[in-house]
Structures are given as C-alpha cells and as structure tokens.
Amino acid sequence: AAGRLRGAQESVREELMQLALEVNPVNLSAETPDFVAPEFITKALSEAVTGPNILLNQYTRGYGHPRLVNALSKLYSKLLGHELDPFKEILVTVGAYGALHCAIMALINPGDEVIIIEPFFECYVHITKMAGGIPVFVPLLKNKTKDSISSADWVLDPKEVASKFTNKTKMIIINTPHYPLGKVFTCSELDMVAEFCKKHNVICVMDETYEWLVFKSSEHIRMATLPGMWELTITIGSAGKTFNLTGWKEAIGIGLEIEIERKETPDSYLQDRVERLELKRDCMAKCLSSVGMTPVIPEGGYFIVADFSKLGAKISLNLDEEQGAKDYQFAKWLYRNEKLQVFPFSIFYCVEHKHLGEDFVCFCFVKYEKAEQVFSELKKSLN
Ligand code: PMP
C-alpha cells in the first residue's frame, strides 16, 4: 500500500457489515430506515434516466449539474443568509463522505492538526491521517450532575477545546446533529468554537448530514451563519440521508447480474453495443477523412483522435503561440465557428510534452448521428 496508508487499521464497521451478510441479523446498527425513498424523488430519478432528455444520464459539469447547484443555491442561500454563487461556492460530490475526503485532502498538509470531537464518525480520522494530518481529540463530556437522559447532556467543554487550538491547528470538524449521539450543538457551543476558529484562522468543516432530522425541542444552528464564520466554514450535507436513498448504487449490481446471465448470447447488451460502435467508428473515420483530417483508427474505447495538420491554411484560424497550443486553438475554433465540441489532444500531455499532441483533436464517436450533419457543414466551411 502507499506510504500514506501506513498504520491504517481494518474498519470495524466493514468487518461487522461482512458478519451481517453472513448471519443476516435484524439490522439496528446502520442507517437502513424502513421508510422508503419518497415517490417524488424516485419519480424524478425515473424521469432523469428514462425521460426524453438522454443527456441527464451522461457526464455533466464536474462540479455539479447546473440544475442541482441552482436548486442548492436557492435553498441554502436562504438557510445561510448569504447569496450563494451556484457555480463558485457549491461543489457536488459522491456522498457526504466524498465531500469530507475532498475538504480534508484539499486543505490539510502533513503535520497540520485537525481537531476531531469524540465520539466521531471514523472516516474523519482515516482521511486526516491519509492526508498526513494529525488528529487531535476533544471528547464530549457527559454531564455528571444527573443521570444523563438526553444527548444535550453531552457537552463541549470550553477549557478542553481551548487547550487543543495551537498554531498547528488547521481544521476542526463538527458533526451536528451528531452521529451516533443525536446531539444538536447549541448556539453557545458553536459560538465558542467560532471564536477559536477566528482567533487561530482555522477552517471549520461542518458535517450536517442529519440537518433535516432535528426534533422539535432543538434548533439546528448553521456555523456559516455566525458572525465572521462564512469565510471559514465548509458546510456538508447528504442527499442520501436527506431522501433515504443511501443504497442507490444497487441498480448496477442488478444490471450486472442480468448481463452475466446473457453474456455471449445475442441478447448481450455489452456485446451488441461494441458491434454497433464499431460501425460508428468506421463512419466517423470516413467523416474525418472527408474533411481532410487523418483519423487514428482506435482498437477500443469510443474516442477517435484525428490529425488536423493537413488542414493548415484552410482553417481561418490565426494561430498564435501566445494563445496556447495549436490543438487548443483549433478546438476553440470548432466550438465557436462550427458549434462542435471536441477535446484538444495536448491536454493529455505534461507542459513540456504538449507539442507531441498539438496536431490532434479528440472526437467521441458515440454521437455519430449528429456528427454526420456537423461534418458536412464543416466540409463546406473548409472549402
Ligand atoms: N457523516 C456522517 C456523520 C454520517 O453518519 C455519514 C453516513 N453514515 C456520512 C457522513 C456519509 O454520508 P453519505 O452517505 O452521504 O456519504
């Protein structure tokens, strides 16, 4: 394993998950509510995957689909009292777990200290260590003056917190509502943490995965709304927890089972797809040749790289070294003049080797039907 995993321990959670698969107990441990996902959400999924807009099944903006980030911005701008820029201040990740990973990996350098409150969701510690950071623990203290009957009796002790903030502290992770205690951090506890964060310029990662599960007697306070904390807070939520869909990965398993049964029969989806794609590959290669490019016939995948250097003077493109690699400029020309979206090939090379890719652009031939028309237009503009 990589050095950064040295000292990593087996996950007890995963070990018990395996045991559960073997003995099939009544599951009262993990987040498997017996209420189903709400119908308006399953309907939205069904429409997204079977509806007329086939693009919804495909890659989108890497930081989050525009419709999703716009909806998040609308909702959270109100909750946070701050107008959120959907394209700059919101990031969609694979689960809250993915967000924790991104936040810690992006901000923690080896030797940086991360304050983690006990009891904690184990991955805070694992990811911190993977980043080379040092977890520093602050236990919630159980109020000893009476028999504890509420999660509110587990409190954050200001003295304990104060003793852990040092000039090495880079981050504190707060989980409210808390897993597994169910504690909802109070305004005074969060205020106290906020003061330390501001004083030491420390980022506060708020794991608010259970934000929509706060019972009547308590109020969910968002750290980002406290004075001076907007700039220092990363707020994390979870769609899986919000809509009870933590298991939506399952469909792929079912799909694979079906495909395994019909593998090497005429009904095989994967076999049929590759045969249809080979035809598209050959058609795309013809299109590229017809406009004067030289395609590199691929043996696999669904991309085709083409050398456009022979077009030379034909393209009304004022190649200017200052403007970046040739292929990058050609790609932009195709976007603007031909409304054709392609990738420049030099992006697949390091800065020193970019020139090796400069004569090529990269096409995807899955969308061949549309391409045929585009290429006939392109041929016209090149003549
Ligand atoms: N944070 C906490 C406190 C959690 O309990 C969980 C799920 N157990 C997560 C994050 C991860 O959430 P997701 O399923 O969205 O990755």
Boltz pocket constraint, residues with backbone or C-beta under 6 A from the ligand:
constraints:
  - pocket:
      binder: B
      contacts: [[A, 31], [A, 94], [A, 95], [A, 96], [A, 97], [A, 98], [A, 121], [A, 175], [A, 177], [A, 179], [A, 207], [A, 209], [A, 237], [A, 238], [A, 239], [A, 240], [A, 241], [A, 246]]
      max_distance: 6.0
